[in-house]
């Protein structure tokens, strides 16, 4: 069986007949792809990225700060774009896996909503949609959609990731400088509430097999590890302009930005989302393994220092 292509490439611009039909169909559904606005300014400020208290950050000039915040905003949009792209594939797969007409109706509606989300984010513009630019977090979501079983889809995508998205997108909307962009995320949140709730309801009737439980636990550990590592994207961007002198200097930056406590708060949200739905055997395994325990400051420093080129202890 051919593997599901979660992130298909865009149609070539010369395929105008099909693209015209797409826009006509979107218009019938009350949706229009707006011209890209291509923001060349920050959409979220230093507070959103927890940079305000950092001396390393304050020492940068205004031009550099503007460039860093603009780039970070574009990466936020890029990740959201590819996650919504994955959402369309998820809706299609769950449509085929549905066991009732009502369930299939629901996921047909979800597919339309995920498409609308994608088009709204695409309309904001200013970020790359090239396949080689897909963020690692979105790639893992794509892998789950392509390979996990239906119980794993419900728990990992609808309960965990849709629930996570509710908190994250609310924060994006509240903190955004641009009202149009803020309204995009507010609109998405309204749909995600229903998507998350449906996952909770449908998962109640699921009886996990041992293989399902093992698969879910494996994916959970990988998803959580991407959160536990700390503010990778922020550190990667800032490190291009700040001359960190070894891991000690880098550790002070993480301390200044409260990286450990901020990450611990994110892990707490994940725990709340999954523990209320997980079977006791799986949740006990997570607890026993310390999967949701945050890294210490030295651990986070060493992990990020190894992951980001140019930050390492001098030989």
Steps between C-alpha positions, in 0.01 A plus 500: 500500500628845407600708802283805571662821374421735787690796353444499120676763292308795359359497147708674239373848413444401137222258601257787489185305414514296819604796715206698359264218595650492848435871551147465362433216743644700788276793408192274501597402855536863598878492511747708303877478493607855573807652335808436712585797721864386553568660835853636529455603859454317829156354572591400856723687739786417732258424785340218301839334451604561865794719397427814701707408806805384308809717515628328187183612323506855636857544375387451140423812295147581384564398139617155608209458742259589220660240271492226766137564598391514136673169427351336810153616398546349156601169656187505716288541189697240306448236768129585526466476122647150480303380802178611330620332180536179702153562642345464154666159460387401848138585426512293182650199675253516789216536250596162350546347846156612620262229621175697464347746257488763774871459575580529128290817476695650787839433346381630164422828674838487676672468162327814374594689816864392484509617138366839604762522775775428250378761254472767770855441620628486143338839441716654773810414298864578568618144561626211289271210406775299331497129600859519623393770747244288685571534876595181686194522727268506198692211343439287809130586490499393136665171595233435764222571251657273239587207726305494828177307557165667562533490884837670465354761268223585743729530802809654343343729239155596627544484875864598545593713199161664445486571874854636490404712200213655695737637762771598252275668243317692772837638611595582140174689450529690829863602447497585128564861396284472187122477540447311173749230595360481853152444357631211288612315813182590689299345217711184504457464877121488464530195273772332706272498805256273315778286351654443843164427663416242232829324563423476872149363432608246236796376705266399785386199299852389407653185645875515448686190389851445632646604164286817497621588851864441406465712185330785687765494774780510241350796316424680826862470608618644168249787506580586860875488436456777241338715768742406779802618303392860566484810276695354207374741232558810713849386595583411141397843374656704781826304480557638150545846652622436854854376538446237769837414653452130572225321690541710815404815314216318329377366835470854630281589201266210575489605863420862407213387276353263762529218247466217753190637676330596172564151360378340823173689458460359149566147626237551769242585230593185307468289814157641574382425146621141480466369855124552509457277192786249522445152643665462839765261366622756245490797736688301765768424242535871418531580870745219566722606211495865608395590146322819604766611750670821376872511436723677749675816384833316442320221310311746281818697437695193390213371283447828317873567472543170317199565276587855391804552286757739643414459869743263667751492781841606367748213472 
